[in-house]
Amino acid sequence: MSRFLNDRLASLEAYTPGEQPQDKAYIKLNTNESPFPPSKSVLSAVNRAAAKRLRLYCDPECKVLTNSLAKLYGVESKNIFLSNGSDDILNFAFMAYGDMGAIFPDITYGFYKVFAELHGVNTEIIPLCDDFSIDSDAFMGKNKLIVIANPNAPTGMALALDTIEEIVKSNPDGVVLIDEAYVDFGGESCVNLTKKYDNLLCVGTFSKSRSMAGARLGFAVASDALISDLEKIKYSTNPYNINTLTQLAGAAAVRDNDYYMNNCQKIIKNREYTVNELEKLGFTVLPSSANFVFAKSDKISGKELYLKLKEKGVLIRHFEKDRIKDFNRITIGSAKEMRIFIQKTKEILGEF
Ligand SMILES: *Cc1c(COP(=O)(O)O)cnc(C)c1O
């Protein structure tokens, strides 16, 4: 760090992304990517002709992609915002609405805290209940920027749509941001509620269910007033923040929506298999509506299991955080990957 950095950034603790090792081929169950490749139309959209268009600036309005997403979700184009990954949108939301103070659970996506600090936002942290569910009552009548991942990460547990609506209704003077990164794996989307409530910001991503983590594409669905706030920030920072290839890939992915939703069904099946096998091995597994499970064993610590699996070529995610350090978050991959994960876990437990 230089002596020139401002005080707020000097004391900021940056987000630590999951490991993305480039040295050897792990079975990678640590950052909730899809085990399935992008669809055929995506692969053919990102071709030589598309690469030649990189000479020119991309469409800052992302018209084609915006219109196709609007159609998919049954809203108007003015209710869709696109950005460089949904992290970008979360960042914009803390920037735009942080002055009212922000409130989110203690155990949730680690980036919320980072964005709050980055923008000097006062935060109220609500502990999860003892069963690791979100204490929804604690979010009623706050009229702040409310940030909830639904399903939550890293627990995988979801809130019912009715509960989300109660939270939105009871905070008419606050913005309620629902982060739906994992909604396609069994959660209930609040997209339709955005037509009824002008304070609801529904955020999604192409990184998980749509096999495009490396392309960086996130979206928001909300009232036109909230969307124009986000547009204002985008046009004040980087209007060209979604590159040409990602725009083409994104539009192709929307055309192949059935392929991706079908993949989600496969993930759900593999999740059921994994939960079942882990429970047979004595693990406690939280009820997951996401493409990962959060599990702990009383035979081995979370850290030890993570390290031993890594030695055996399987990467999972461990968080060294008080309430959850006994747990590991395990991404649900292909059927074969999950069989290997279970096999290696059995070997490790057998050594004890
Ligand atoms: C993965 C994830 C994101 C980030 O998605 P990107 O679109 O890749 O930036 C946002 N929120 C949650 C809860 C996530 O797990």
Ligand as a Chemical Component Dictionary entry (heavy atoms), coordinates in Angstrom:
data_LIG
# 
_chem_comp.id                   LIG 
_chem_comp.type                 NON-POLYMER 
_chem_comp.pdbx_formal_charge   0 
_chem_comp.three_letter_code    LIG 
# 
loop_
_chem_comp_atom.comp_id 
_chem_comp_atom.atom_id 
_chem_comp_atom.alt_atom_id 
_chem_comp_atom.type_symbol 
_chem_comp_atom.charge 
_chem_comp_atom.model_Cartn_x 
_chem_comp_atom.model_Cartn_y 
_chem_comp_atom.model_Cartn_z 
_chem_comp_atom.pdbx_ordinal 
LIG C1 C1 C 0 -21.867 -15.761 -7.182  1  
LIG C2 C2 C 0 -22.681 -14.732 -6.478  2  
LIG C3 C3 C 0 -22.819 -13.448 -6.975  3  
LIG C4 C4 C 0 -21.892 -12.919 -8.042  4  
LIG O1 O1 O 0 -22.242 -13.169 -9.280  5  
LIG P1 P1 P 0 -21.474 -12.521 -10.503 6  
LIG O2 O2 O 0 -22.614 -12.252 -11.421 7  
LIG O3 O3 O 0 -20.537 -13.575 -10.991 8  
LIG O4 O4 O 0 -20.769 -11.265 -10.090 9  
LIG C5 C5 C 0 -23.698 -12.567 -6.374  10 
LIG N1 N1 N 0 -24.372 -12.935 -5.271  11 
LIG C6 C6 C 0 -24.235 -14.142 -4.724  12 
LIG C7 C7 C 0 -24.978 -14.487 -3.490  13 
LIG C8 C8 C 0 -23.366 -15.066 -5.309  14 
LIG O5 O5 O 0 -23.161 -16.246 -4.730  15 
# 
loop_
_chem_comp_bond.comp_id 
_chem_comp_bond.atom_id_1 
_chem_comp_bond.atom_id_2 
_chem_comp_bond.value_order 
_chem_comp_bond.pdbx_ordinal 
LIG C1 C2 SING 1  
LIG C2 C3 SING 2  
LIG C2 C8 DOUB 3  
LIG C3 C4 SING 4  
LIG C3 C5 DOUB 5  
LIG C4 O1 SING 6  
LIG O1 P1 SING 7  
LIG P1 O2 DOUB 8  
LIG P1 O3 SING 9  
LIG P1 O4 SING 10 
LIG C5 N1 SING 11 
LIG N1 C6 DOUB 12 
LIG C6 C7 SING 13 
LIG C6 C8 SING 14 
LIG C8 O5 SING 15 
# 
